[in-house]
Amino acid sequence: MAHKISSFLSFFAILAALQLAAAVDYTVTNTAAATPGGVRFTNEIGVEYTTQTLGSATNFIWTTFQQNTETDKKNVASVNVFIDDMDGVAYTSNDEIHVSANYIQGYSGDVRNEITGVLYHEMTHVWQWNGNGQAPGGLIEGIADYVRLKAGNVPSHWVQPGQGDRWDQGYDVTARFLDYCNGLRDGFVAELNKKMRDGYNDGFFIDLLGKTVDQLWAEYKA
């Protein structure tokens, strides 16, 4: 009976999280609809799929960050995505995500799968704490790629575990390092993100893992 009650509680917790994610308003605008990349977005990805992915990503990020209450999360009412005629891949600013139609056009593999990973990364920037701007940029990007990693959307061009020059090199390098740290203490990334709500200090690694980040990096590389 206790197991059944626990299962019901878990079901309702998941249902509540999905409802909260759905409460966020998502819009997707293809401003590059007439370009080759904009046409490929329409034909191979689409507004409906993108909107669904934003909701799924939000729920996954809240779960990964162990943000179980409204007070744990950023107060974001809406997220707007734009498919733009621009260079690069994507960027996030003020709860707006801009994705490059040129990148979509030039991508040679499964473009829907690739843009799914890109959206998980960019949605992490919407929801993560950044230490009030004090955290290293490489760490911020690394956490976003860590979420993409845990979502099972790893591109073939990513570095392998143990590769990289610095712990805060960013993106896939830092994501792999954070995954190692999370293996030492389950929930480490969630706790690190929580600590970064008001500021940042390298000492957070000592607080959570008992070693300096440089010691951890050296052990990771070894």
N, CA, C and O of each residue as an XYZ file, in Angstrom:
888
protein
N       0.826     -1.202      0.000
C       0.000      0.000      0.000
C       0.862      1.255      0.000
O       0.584      2.220     -0.712
N       1.940      1.221      0.835
C       2.830      2.385      0.909
C       3.475      2.656     -0.438
O       3.660      3.806     -0.836
N       3.821      1.550     -1.151
C       4.438      1.712     -2.470
C       3.449      2.350     -3.440
O       3.832      3.202     -4.242
N       2.163      1.939     -3.373
C       1.146      2.502     -4.255
C       0.940      3.987     -3.973
O       0.819      4.795     -4.893
N       0.902      4.337     -2.672
C       0.745      5.746     -2.297
C       1.908      6.573     -2.826
O       1.718      7.670     -3.352
N       3.129      6.028     -2.677
C       4.324      6.724     -3.168
C       4.260      6.912     -4.671
O       4.638      7.965     -5.184
N       3.780      5.886     -5.389
C       3.670      5.976     -6.845
C       2.672      7.049     -7.246
O       2.910      7.811     -8.183
N       1.534      7.107     -6.520
C       0.535      8.133     -6.797
C       1.097      9.525     -6.555
O       0.868     10.441     -7.345
N       1.838      9.681     -5.456
C       2.421     10.989     -5.145
C       3.410     11.400     -6.216
O       3.446     12.563     -6.618
N       4.223     10.443     -6.688
C       5.194     10.747     -7.740
C       4.475     11.154     -9.014
O       4.901     12.078     -9.707
N       3.368     10.454     -9.327
C       2.601     10.777    -10.529
C       2.046     12.191    -10.454
O       2.124     12.951    -11.419
N       1.478     12.543     -9.285
C       0.894     13.874     -9.145
C       1.970     14.962     -9.153
O       1.731     16.069     -9.634
N       3.157     14.645     -8.620
C       4.248     15.624     -8.645
C       4.673     15.909    -10.078
O       4.906     17.059    -10.450
N       4.772     14.841    -10.886
C       5.140     15.002    -12.294
C       4.052     15.765    -13.041
O       4.342     16.648    -13.848
N       2.787     15.412    -12.760
C       1.667     16.084    -13.410
C       1.653     17.574    -13.081
O       1.413     18.413    -13.949
N       1.918     17.891    -11.795
C       1.940     19.298    -11.381
C       3.052     20.060    -12.085
O       2.868     21.206    -12.496
N       4.220     19.411    -12.224
C       5.345     20.062    -12.907
C       5.020     20.323    -14.372
O       5.361     21.376    -14.913
N       4.359     19.360    -15.012
C       3.980     19.539    -16.413
C       2.974     20.669    -16.570
O       3.037     21.437    -17.530
N       2.043     20.769    -15.621
C       1.049     21.832    -15.687
C       1.702     23.196    -15.514
O       1.318     24.163    -16.172
N       2.707     23.272    -14.611
C       3.410     24.535    -14.407
C       4.196     24.924    -15.657
O       4.227     26.090    -16.049
N       4.832     23.924    -16.276
C       5.584     24.197    -17.502
C       4.651     24.685    -18.598
O       4.998     25.566    -19.385
N       3.452     24.093    -18.634
C       2.474     24.503    -19.639
C       1.942     25.894    -19.354
O       1.446     26.568    -20.257
N       2.044     26.338    -18.085
C       1.534     27.660    -17.716
C       2.409     28.774    -18.274
O       1.963     29.915    -18.390
N       3.648     28.451    -18.619
C       4.517     29.426    -19.270
C       4.045     29.591    -20.707
O       3.732     28.608    -21.379
N       3.995     30.813    -21.169
C       3.526     31.095    -22.526
C       4.703     31.036    -23.499
O       5.687     31.755    -23.327
N       4.606     30.190    -24.510
C       5.667     30.047    -25.502
C       5.161     30.529    -26.867
O       4.061     30.180    -27.294
N       5.975     31.324    -27.528
C       5.664     31.723    -28.899
C       6.860     31.429    -29.779
O       8.005     31.548    -29.343
N       6.596     31.046    -31.015
C       7.652     30.757    -31.992
C       7.342     31.543    -33.257
O       6.265     31.400    -33.837
N       8.290     32.376    -33.684
C       8.105     33.220    -34.857
C       9.233     32.983    -35.850
O      10.408     33.141    -35.519
N       8.873     32.608    -37.047
C       9.858     32.391    -38.102
C       9.985     33.679    -38.913
O       9.241     33.902    -39.867
N      10.944     34.526    -38.517
C      11.131     35.804    -39.215
C      11.894     35.623    -40.525
O      11.991     36.546    -41.333
N      12.434     34.417    -40.722
C      13.216     34.140    -41.933
C      12.492     33.151    -42.832
O      13.126     32.362    -43.533
N      11.167     33.194    -42.813
C      10.355     32.190    -43.512
C      10.654     32.092    -44.996
O      10.467     31.034    -45.598
N      11.123     33.196    -45.601
C      11.367     33.195    -47.046
C      12.765     32.712    -47.412
O      13.061     32.527    -48.592
N      13.629     32.505    -46.421
C      15.003     32.061    -46.693
C      15.046     30.538    -46.753
O      14.132     29.877    -46.258
N      16.101     29.966    -47.356
C      16.209     28.499    -47.404
C      16.162     27.858    -46.009
O      15.533     26.818    -45.817
N      16.835     28.492    -45.041
C      16.819     27.955    -43.677
C      15.449     28.063    -43.041
O      15.018     27.166    -42.316
N      14.767     29.160    -43.313
C      13.421     29.327    -42.784
C      12.458     28.313    -43.362
O      11.582     27.805    -42.660
N      12.619     28.016    -44.648
C      11.784     27.004    -45.296
C      12.082     25.624    -44.701
O      11.165     24.841    -44.454
N      13.362     25.332    -44.473
C      13.715     24.029    -43.885
C      13.153     23.912    -42.472
O      12.702     22.842    -42.063
N      13.183     25.023    -41.724
C      12.584     24.999    -40.384
C      11.110     24.627    -40.474
O      10.635     23.772    -39.726
N      10.393     25.260    -41.380
C       8.963     24.987    -41.535
C       8.707     23.538    -41.929
O       7.793     22.901    -41.406
N       9.515     23.017    -42.854
C       9.279     21.680    -43.401
C       9.755     20.552    -42.497
O       9.134     19.490    -42.458
N      10.865     20.768    -41.756
C      11.480     19.664    -41.024
C      11.392     19.792    -39.500
O      11.628     18.818    -38.785
N      11.056     20.977    -39.002
C      10.972     21.168    -37.540
C       9.568     21.659    -37.181
O       8.794     20.925    -36.568
N       9.249     22.852    -37.546
C       7.900     23.367    -37.377
C       7.642     24.070    -36.063
O       8.313     23.824    -35.060
N       6.660     24.947    -36.089
C       6.304     25.727    -34.896
C       5.727     24.832    -33.808
O       6.077     24.987    -32.638
N       4.855     23.902    -34.168
C       4.204     23.053    -33.171
C       5.229     22.212    -32.412
O       5.196     22.152    -31.183
N       6.140     21.563    -33.142
C       7.157     20.751    -32.494
C       8.057     21.606    -31.608
O       8.403     21.199    -30.498
N       8.438     22.783    -32.087
C       9.294     23.679    -31.316
C       8.607     24.093    -30.018
O       9.238     24.104    -28.962
N       7.343     24.430    -30.086
C       6.591     24.829    -28.890
C       6.527     23.683    -27.881
O       6.713     23.896    -26.683
N       6.267     22.479    -28.363
C       6.233     21.313    -27.478
C       7.595     21.081    -26.832
O       7.679     20.731    -25.654
N       8.656     21.276    -27.606
C      10.013     21.073    -27.085
C      10.344     22.075    -25.994
O      11.013     21.727    -25.021
N       9.891     23.307    -26.139
C      10.142     24.322    -25.115
C       9.502     23.921    -23.789
O      10.113     24.084    -22.732
N       8.293     23.406    -23.836
C       7.633     22.953    -22.623
C       8.332     21.754    -22.003
O       8.512     21.696    -20.787
N       8.727     20.796    -22.839
C       9.444     19.615    -22.348
C      10.786     20.000    -21.741
O      11.191     19.470    -20.706
N      11.470     20.935    -22.405
C      12.771     21.386    -21.904
C      12.620     22.083    -20.558
O      13.420     21.854    -19.651
N      11.614     22.923    -20.419
C      11.387     23.616    -19.157
C      11.189     22.623    -18.027
O      11.796     22.761    -16.966
N      10.352     21.634    -18.243
C      10.094     20.636    -17.215
C      11.363     19.853    -16.871
O      11.637     19.580    -15.702
N      12.133     19.498    -17.903
C      13.365     18.738    -17.686
C      14.380     19.566    -16.899
O      15.057     19.045    -16.013
N      14.484     20.841    -17.220
C      15.430     21.729    -16.520
C      15.039     21.889    -15.066
O      15.897     21.807    -14.187
N      13.766     22.116    -14.790
C      13.320     22.231    -13.398
C      13.640     20.961    -12.618
O      14.054     21.027    -11.461
N      13.449     19.806    -13.251
C      13.746     18.533    -12.591
C      15.245     18.390    -12.353
O      15.670     17.995    -11.267
N      16.044     18.713    -13.369
C      17.502     18.611    -13.252
C      18.034     19.528    -12.162
O      18.950     19.155    -11.429
N      17.467     20.730    -12.049
C      17.890     21.696    -11.038
C      17.200     21.480     -9.691
O      17.433     22.225     -8.738
N      16.342     20.445     -9.621
C      15.596     20.134     -8.393
C      14.831     21.361     -7.883
O      14.809     21.652     -6.687
N      14.216     22.060     -8.816
C      13.416     23.244     -8.481
C      11.958     22.805     -8.376
O      11.215     22.805     -9.358
N      11.574     22.433     -7.166
C      10.281     21.798     -6.954
C       9.179     22.764     -6.537
O       8.005     22.393     -6.528
N       9.538     23.992     -6.195
C       8.542     24.979     -5.795
C       8.723     26.243     -6.616
O       9.776     26.455     -7.218
N       7.704     27.074     -6.640
C       7.765     28.309     -7.408
C       8.861     29.246     -6.897
O       9.451     29.995     -7.676
N       9.131     29.205     -5.597
C      10.164     30.080     -5.030
C      11.569     29.665     -5.460
O      12.508     30.456     -5.376
N      11.710     28.413     -5.922
C      13.024     27.937     -6.380
C      13.367     28.461     -7.770
O      14.534     28.486     -8.161
N      12.346     28.878     -8.512
C      12.511     29.159     -9.936
C      12.510     30.648    -10.233
O      12.056     31.466     -9.433
N      13.026     30.969    -11.392
C      12.898     32.326    -11.900
C      11.431     32.602    -12.226
O      10.676     31.697    -12.579
N      11.053     33.850    -12.100
C       9.690     34.246    -12.440
C       9.655     34.651    -13.913
O       9.852     35.816    -14.258
N       9.402     33.675    -14.761
C       9.359     33.908    -16.205
C       7.966     33.529    -16.704
O       7.559     32.371    -16.607
N       7.247     34.499    -17.232
C       5.875     34.241    -17.674
C       5.813     33.766    -19.116
O       4.901     33.030    -19.493
N       6.787     34.188    -19.930
C       6.741     33.819    -21.347
C       8.150     33.704    -21.912
O       9.074     34.387    -21.472
N       8.288     32.837    -22.882
C       9.549     32.656    -23.610
C       9.220     32.743    -25.094
O       8.343     32.031    -25.583
N       9.920     33.608    -25.805
C       9.672     33.832    -27.228
C      10.866     33.375    -28.058
O      12.003     33.778    -27.812
N      10.591     32.539    -29.031
C      11.639     32.016    -29.909
C      11.494     32.625    -31.297
O      10.396     32.714    -31.846
N      12.631     33.041    -31.850
C      12.647     33.627    -33.193
C      13.631     32.858    -34.066
O      14.781     32.650    -33.680
N      13.184     32.444    -35.226
C      14.074     31.859    -36.230
C      14.491     33.013    -37.131
O      13.687     33.526    -37.909
N      15.756     33.418    -37.020
C      16.221     34.648    -37.674
C      17.245     34.370    -38.766
O      17.948     33.359    -38.735
N      17.316     35.262    -39.709
C      18.334     35.230    -40.756
C      19.600     35.844    -40.177
O      19.820     37.050    -40.287
N      20.432     35.008    -39.559
C      21.626     35.494    -38.858
C      22.703     34.429    -38.891
O      22.449     33.278    -39.247
N      23.933     34.834    -38.508
C      25.048     33.901    -38.415
C      25.036     33.235    -37.044
O      24.194     33.540    -36.199
N      25.984     32.318    -36.833
C      26.072     31.630    -35.557
C      25.073     30.487    -35.456
O      24.583     29.983    -36.466
N      24.777     30.085    -34.219
C      23.828     28.990    -33.981
C      22.580     29.519    -33.289
O      21.476     29.415    -33.823
N      22.760     30.090    -32.094
C      21.625     30.604    -31.318
C      22.156     31.423    -30.151
O      23.309     31.278    -29.744
N      21.295     32.284    -29.620
C      21.627     33.001    -28.392
C      20.338     33.336    -27.655
O      19.255     33.358    -28.239
N      20.481     33.598    -26.359
C      19.332     33.916    -25.517
C      19.559     35.265    -24.855
O      20.643     35.541    -24.341
N      18.527     36.103    -24.871
C      18.601     37.421    -24.239
C      17.211     37.821    -23.767
O      16.260     37.836    -24.549
N      17.102     38.145    -22.480
C      15.832     38.629    -21.923
C      14.664     37.698    -22.241
O      13.609     38.135    -22.701
N      14.873     36.411    -21.987
C      13.841     35.390    -22.188
C      13.408     35.269    -23.641
O      12.318     34.777    -23.936
N      14.265     35.720    -24.544
C      14.071     35.521    -25.971
C      15.188     34.625    -26.498
O      16.362     34.834    -26.193
N      14.811     33.636    -27.283
C      15.779     32.733    -27.897
C      15.785     32.993    -29.407
O      14.743     32.957    -30.062
N      16.961     33.251    -29.935
C      17.109     33.500    -31.368
C      17.934     32.361    -31.977
O      19.061     32.102    -31.556
N      17.362     31.696    -32.959
C      18.002     30.561    -33.613
C      18.302     30.930    -35.064
O      17.482     31.543    -35.747
N      19.479     30.548    -35.515
C      19.938     30.921    -36.852
C      19.309     30.042    -37.931
O      19.482     28.823    -37.929
N      18.580     30.671    -38.850
C      18.048     29.957    -40.015
C      19.193     29.488    -40.912
O      19.086     28.453    -41.571
N      20.292     30.256    -40.935
C      21.451     29.865    -41.730
C      22.049     28.558    -41.210
O      22.475     27.706    -41.989
N      22.076     28.411    -39.884
C      22.596     27.177    -39.280
C      21.685     26.004    -39.618
O      22.154     24.916    -39.953
N      20.375     26.238    -39.527
C      19.418     25.189    -39.876
C      19.612     24.745    -41.323
O      19.596     23.552    -41.622
N      19.791     25.706    -42.206
C      19.978     25.384    -43.619
C      21.245     24.571    -43.843
O      21.236     23.613    -44.615
N      22.326     24.939    -43.181
C      23.618     24.309    -43.433
C      23.859     23.017    -42.684
O      24.843     22.328    -42.954
N      22.976     22.662    -41.736
C      23.215     21.456    -40.928
C      22.978     20.207    -41.776
O      21.939     20.068    -42.420
N      23.965     19.298    -41.764
C      23.914     18.162    -42.694
C      23.238     16.919    -42.119
O      22.903     16.000    -42.867
N      23.033     16.878    -40.794
C      22.440     15.690    -40.187
C      20.951     15.861    -39.910
O      20.243     16.573    -40.621
N      20.496     15.182    -38.847
C      19.098     15.260    -38.418
C      18.872     16.621    -37.781
O      19.185     16.815    -36.606
N      18.335     17.559    -38.539
C      18.253     18.943    -38.072
C      17.239     19.096    -36.941
O      17.423     19.944    -36.068
N      16.187     18.303    -36.937
C      15.213     18.394    -35.844
C      15.869     17.986    -34.526
O      15.683     18.646    -33.503
N      16.628     16.907    -34.554
C      17.315     16.451    -33.347
C      18.328     17.486    -32.870
O      18.450     17.743    -31.672
N      19.054     18.078    -33.820
C      20.066     19.083    -33.464
C      19.417     20.310    -32.839
O      19.894     20.798    -31.814
N      18.357     20.811    -33.422
C      17.709     22.001    -32.884
C      17.036     21.689    -31.546
O      16.919     22.577    -30.701
N      16.599     20.466    -31.340
C      16.091     20.064    -30.021
C      17.170     20.267    -28.968
O      16.906     20.832    -27.907
N      18.384     19.811    -29.255
C      19.488     19.992    -28.318
C      19.824     21.456    -28.106
O      20.097     21.885    -26.985
N      19.804     22.221    -29.194
C      20.066     23.660    -29.098
C      19.028     24.332    -28.200
O      19.373     25.188    -27.385
N      17.773     23.952    -28.346
C      16.712     24.559    -27.538
C      16.842     24.192    -26.059
O      16.584     25.025    -25.190
N      17.237     22.965    -25.772
C      17.462     22.585    -24.368
C      18.580     23.438    -23.772
O      18.481     23.890    -22.631
N      19.635     23.655    -24.539
C      20.743     24.510    -24.090
C      20.253     25.930    -23.841
O      20.499     26.499    -22.778
N      19.565     26.495    -24.814
C      19.141     27.894    -24.688
C      18.065     28.069    -23.611
O      18.052     29.092    -22.927
N      17.178     27.110    -23.446
C      16.170     27.200    -22.393
C      16.813     27.153    -21.013
O      16.296     27.734    -20.059
N      17.949     26.454    -20.913
C      18.671     26.444    -19.636
C      19.114     27.854    -19.277
O      19.072     28.236    -18.108
N      19.538     28.629    -20.265
C      19.921     30.020    -19.999
C      18.738     30.841    -19.488
O      18.917     31.775    -18.706
N      17.548     30.494    -19.925
C      16.363     31.203    -19.430
C      16.164     30.930    -17.936
O      15.834     31.841    -17.177
N      16.364     29.675    -17.513
C      15.982     29.264    -16.160
C      17.120     29.217    -15.153
O      16.857     29.254    -13.951
N      18.372     29.136    -15.587
C      19.468     28.964    -14.633
C      19.783     30.275    -13.912
O      19.455     31.360    -14.394
N      20.428     30.152    -12.742
C      20.968     31.309    -12.036
C      22.400     31.539    -12.512
O      23.120     30.584    -12.803
N      22.813     32.796    -12.592
C      24.152     33.099    -13.128
C      25.041     33.834    -12.137
O      26.009     34.488    -12.523
N      24.698     33.719    -10.841
C      25.536     34.377     -9.842
C      25.489     35.883     -9.933
O      26.467     36.567     -9.629
N      24.331     36.406    -10.360
C      24.204     37.854    -10.550
C      25.294     38.396    -11.466
O      25.816     39.491    -11.251
N      25.626     37.622    -12.480
C      26.626     38.044    -13.457
C      28.060     37.811    -13.029
O      28.989     38.188    -13.743
N      28.256     37.186    -11.857
C      29.617     36.985    -11.338
C      30.221     35.642    -11.747
O      31.437     35.469    -11.670
N      29.408     34.708    -12.171
C      29.907     33.377    -12.501
C      30.676     33.406    -13.822
O      30.341     34.182    -14.716
N      31.710     32.562    -13.949
C      32.448     32.498    -15.213
C      31.520     32.134    -16.366
O      30.658     31.265    -16.235
N      31.706     32.810    -17.495
C      30.875     32.521    -18.653
C      30.977     31.070    -19.088
O      29.999     30.476    -19.541
N      32.178     30.498    -18.947
C      32.368     29.097    -19.318
C      31.543     28.158    -18.460
O      31.072     27.129    -18.945
N      31.361     28.499    -17.191
C      30.542     27.673    -16.308
C      29.072     27.762    -16.703
O      28.363     26.756    -16.719
N      28.617     28.977    -17.023
C      27.227     29.159    -17.442
C      26.936     28.337    -18.691
O      25.920     27.646    -18.762
N      27.825     28.411    -19.670
C      27.638     27.642    -20.904
C      27.784     26.138    -20.632
O      27.100     25.319    -21.246
N      28.671     25.793    -19.719
C      28.868     24.384    -19.378
C      27.638     23.776    -18.728
O      27.288     22.629    -19.007
N      26.977     24.540    -17.857
C      25.757     24.038    -17.224
C      24.667     23.831    -18.272
O      23.919     22.856    -18.213
N      24.582     24.755    -19.232
C      23.582     24.615    -20.294
C      23.842     23.366    -21.135
O      22.905     22.660    -21.510
N      25.109     23.096    -21.428
C      25.425     21.876    -22.171
C      25.296     20.634    -21.296
O      25.026     19.546    -21.807
N      25.485     20.780    -19.985
C      25.267     19.660    -19.068
C      23.809     19.213    -19.137
O      23.524     18.016    -19.162
N      22.892     20.172    -19.169
C      21.476     19.831    -19.295
C      21.234     19.097    -20.610
O      20.508     18.103    -20.647
N      21.835     19.581    -21.676
C      21.698     18.904    -22.980
C      22.259     17.488    -22.901
O      21.681     16.558    -23.464
N      23.379     17.320    -22.208
C      23.988     16.009    -22.024
C      23.044     15.064    -21.287
O      22.841     13.927    -21.711
N      22.470     15.536    -20.186
C      21.587     14.689    -19.378
C      20.290     14.384    -20.108
O      19.634     13.381    -19.825
N      19.917     15.245    -21.046
C      18.714     14.998    -21.851
C      18.984     13.975    -22.955
O      18.070     13.585    -23.681
N      20.239     13.542    -23.079
C      20.588     12.520    -24.061
C      20.715     13.038    -25.471
O      20.466     12.307    -26.429
N      21.104     14.303    -25.609
C      21.198     14.898    -26.942
C      22.618     15.418    -27.155
O      22.853     16.626    -27.181
N      23.556     14.492    -27.307
C      24.969     14.834    -27.440
C      25.394     14.765    -28.900
O      25.320     13.695    -29.504
N      25.836     15.877    -29.487
C      26.303     15.853    -30.883
C      27.608     15.064    -31.022
O      28.361     14.924    -30.059
N      27.860     14.566    -32.195
C      29.047     13.742    -32.435
C      30.341     14.531    -32.305
O      31.403     13.954    -32.073
N      30.254     15.859    -32.456
C      31.484     16.668    -32.436
C      31.934     17.035    -31.020
O      32.983     17.658    -30.861
N      31.175     16.669    -29.997
C      31.567     17.001    -28.618
C      32.848     16.274    -28.229
O      33.146     15.195    -28.741
N      33.605     16.888    -27.308
C      34.790     16.233    -26.765
C      34.366     15.019    -25.950
O      33.220     14.916    -25.513
N      35.304     14.110    -25.754
C      35.059     12.944    -24.913
C      35.365     13.286    -23.452
O      36.082     14.252    -23.190
N      34.834     12.511    -22.494
C      35.150     12.762    -21.078
C      36.660     12.783    -20.848
O      37.390     11.935    -21.361
N      37.112     13.760    -20.072
C      38.537     13.882    -19.764
C      39.290     14.827    -20.677
O      40.433     15.184    -20.390
N      38.678     15.236    -21.763
C      39.350     16.149    -22.688
C      39.088     17.601    -22.280
O      38.162     17.900    -21.527
N      39.932     18.489    -22.800
C      39.787     19.906    -22.501
C      41.001     20.470    -21.789
O      41.815     19.723    -21.246
N      41.123     21.795    -21.794
C      42.288     22.468    -21.217
C      42.018     23.105    -19.859
O      42.918     23.188    -19.024
N      40.775     23.560    -19.632
C      40.438     24.233    -18.370
C      39.035     23.805    -17.941
O      38.189     23.477    -18.773
N      38.808     23.816    -16.641
C      37.489     23.404    -16.150
C      36.393     24.366    -16.602
O      35.247     23.963    -16.799
N      36.755     25.644    -16.765
C      35.763     26.646    -17.171
C      35.909     27.010    -18.651
O      35.588     28.126    -19.060
N      36.391     26.065    -19.436
C      36.539     26.284    -20.878
C      35.175     26.468    -21.540
O      35.063     27.102    -22.589
N      34.156     25.914    -20.924
C      32.793     26.127    -21.396
C      32.247     24.992    -22.230
O      32.964     24.060    -22.594
N      30.972     25.087    -22.525
C      30.254     24.183    -23.414
C      30.521     22.713    -23.083
O      30.394     22.317    -21.925
N      30.891     21.889    -24.085
C      31.000     20.451    -23.866
C      32.106     20.086    -22.876
O      31.959     19.135    -22.110
N      33.213     20.835    -22.886
C      34.317     20.536    -21.957
C      33.837     20.658    -20.518
O      34.025     19.742    -19.718
N      33.227     21.771    -20.194
C      32.758     21.997    -18.831
C      31.580     21.093    -18.501
O      31.435     20.655    -17.360
N      30.736     20.808    -19.493
C      29.604     19.897    -19.265
C      30.094     18.521    -18.836
O      29.546     17.927    -17.907
N      31.120     18.012    -19.502
C      31.683     16.703    -19.143
C      32.271     16.743    -17.728
O      32.118     15.793    -16.961
N      32.939     17.837    -17.393
C      33.525     17.979    -16.059
C      32.430     18.029    -14.991
O      32.553     17.396    -13.942
N      31.376     18.770    -15.257
C      30.268     18.860    -14.304
C      29.587     17.506    -14.129
O      29.138     17.171    -13.033
N      29.511     16.736    -15.201
C      28.934     15.396    -15.112
C      29.790     14.515    -14.199
O      29.266     13.712    -13.428
N      31.107     14.674    -14.296
C      32.022     13.967    -13.390
C      31.772     14.382    -11.944
O      31.684     13.537    -11.053
N      31.659     15.691    -11.720
C      31.415     16.191    -10.365
C      30.072     15.703     -9.823
O      29.949     15.372     -8.644
N      29.079     15.662    -10.691
C      27.762     15.187    -10.263
C      27.804     13.704     -9.916
O      27.019     13.227     -9.096
N      28.725     12.979    -10.546
C      28.916     11.573    -10.206
C      29.517     11.387     -8.830
O      29.303     10.360     -8.185
N      30.277     12.388     -8.373
C      30.850     12.336     -7.025
C      29.795     12.644     -5.966
O      29.862     12.129     -4.850
N      28.829     13.477     -6.314
C      27.744     13.835     -5.405
C      26.483     14.051     -6.235
O      26.351     15.061     -6.926
N      25.574     13.112     -6.161
C      24.348     13.213     -6.939
C      23.585     14.477     -6.555
O      23.318     14.719     -5.378
N      23.240     15.269     -7.549
C      22.565     16.533     -7.293
C      23.506     17.716     -7.177
O      23.078     18.825     -6.855
N      24.798     17.485     -7.441
C      25.789     18.556     -7.324
C      25.447     19.757     -8.200
O      25.489     20.896     -7.734
N      25.108     19.511     -9.469
C      24.836     20.626    -10.380
C      23.617     21.411     -9.914
O      23.596     22.639     -9.993
N      22.604     20.704     -9.429
C      21.409     21.381     -8.916
C      21.768     22.260     -7.718
O      21.289     23.388     -7.610
N      22.602     21.750     -6.825
C      22.998     22.525     -5.646
C      23.894     23.693     -6.032
O      23.796     24.774     -5.452
N      24.770     23.475     -7.015
C      25.631     24.555     -7.491
C      24.787     25.666     -8.086
O      25.015     26.843     -7.806
N      23.810     25.296     -8.908
C      22.936     26.298     -9.508
C      22.193     27.082     -8.425
O      22.052     28.301     -8.527
N      21.723     26.392     -7.396
C      21.003     27.060     -6.307
C      21.896     28.070     -5.595
O      21.454     29.164     -5.246
N      23.166     27.690     -5.381
C      24.104     28.594     -4.728
C      24.367     29.840     -5.574
O      24.703     30.899     -5.044
N      24.211     29.708     -6.886
C      24.518     30.811     -7.793
C      23.357     31.793     -7.931
O      23.388     32.676     -8.788
N      22.346     31.644     -7.099
C      21.199     32.545     -7.187
C      21.576     33.985     -6.842
O      21.056     34.922     -7.447
N      22.458     34.164     -5.893
C      22.788     35.510     -5.409
C      24.216     35.951     -5.691
O      24.538     37.126     -5.517
N      25.075     35.043     -6.120
C      26.466     35.394     -6.358
C      27.234     34.161     -6.774
O      26.652     33.102     -7.008
N      28.554     34.305     -6.865
C      29.378     33.156     -7.247
C      30.728     33.230     -6.559
O      31.289     34.305     -6.348
N      31.238     32.037     -6.212
C      32.571     31.904     -5.645
C      33.079     30.505     -5.981
O      32.328     29.535     -5.883
N      34.356     30.392     -6.379
C      34.926     29.070     -6.644
C      34.837     28.169     -5.419
O      34.887     26.945     -5.536
N      34.705     28.783     -4.239
C      34.592     28.023     -2.999
C      33.349     27.158     -2.935
O      33.256     26.271     -2.086
N      32.386     27.400     -3.825
C      31.193     26.549     -3.862
C      31.577     25.087     -4.084
O      30.918     24.186     -3.564
N      32.651     24.848     -4.861
C      33.088     23.476     -5.114
C      33.597     22.831     -3.828
O      33.361     21.646     -3.591
N      34.300     23.612     -2.993
C      34.767     23.101     -1.697
C      33.575     22.811     -0.800
O      33.530     21.777     -0.133
N      32.610     23.723     -0.784
C      31.416     23.535      0.045
C      30.698     22.234     -0.298
O      30.231     21.523      0.592
N      30.613     21.930     -1.575
C      29.800     20.798     -2.021
C      30.580     19.497     -2.149
O      30.029     18.418     -1.936
N      31.868     19.595     -2.498
C      32.641     18.380     -2.766
C      33.892     18.245     -1.904
O      34.585     17.230     -1.975
N      34.190     19.267     -1.084
C      35.322     19.166     -0.161
C      36.680     19.351     -0.800
O      37.698     19.120     -0.148
N      36.727     19.763     -2.063
C      37.989     19.975     -2.764
C      37.877     21.226     -3.620
O      36.780     21.616     -4.018
N      39.023     21.859     -3.905
C      39.003     23.027     -4.780
C      38.664     22.573     -6.196
O      38.838     21.406     -6.549
N      38.184     23.503     -6.987
C      37.833     23.160     -8.354
C      39.074     22.742     -9.140
O      38.981     21.907    -10.040
N      40.240     23.316     -8.806
C      41.476     22.920     -9.485
C      41.882     21.493     -9.125
O      42.379     20.757     -9.978
N      41.673     21.095     -7.863
C      41.935     19.724     -7.464
C      41.007     18.770     -8.197
O      41.440     17.724     -8.680
N      39.753     19.122     -8.279
C      38.767     18.295     -8.956
C      39.092     18.151    -10.438
O      38.966     17.070    -11.012
N      39.511     19.256    -11.047
C      39.869     19.221    -12.469
C      41.075     18.318    -12.699
O      41.101     17.541    -13.653
N      42.078     18.424    -11.817
C      43.270     17.587    -11.942
C      42.927     16.109    -11.815
O      43.444     15.279    -12.563
N      42.058     15.785    -10.875
C      41.649     14.397    -10.686
C      40.813     13.911    -11.871
O      40.927     12.759    -12.290
N      39.981     14.793    -12.399
C      39.172     14.467    -13.568
C      40.081     14.172    -14.762
O      39.858     13.203    -15.487
N      41.095     14.996    -14.967
C      42.014     14.816    -16.083
C      42.840     13.548    -15.919
O      43.212     12.912    -16.906
N      43.128     13.178    -14.671
C      43.953     11.987    -14.425
C      43.177     10.708    -14.706
O      43.716      9.612    -14.552
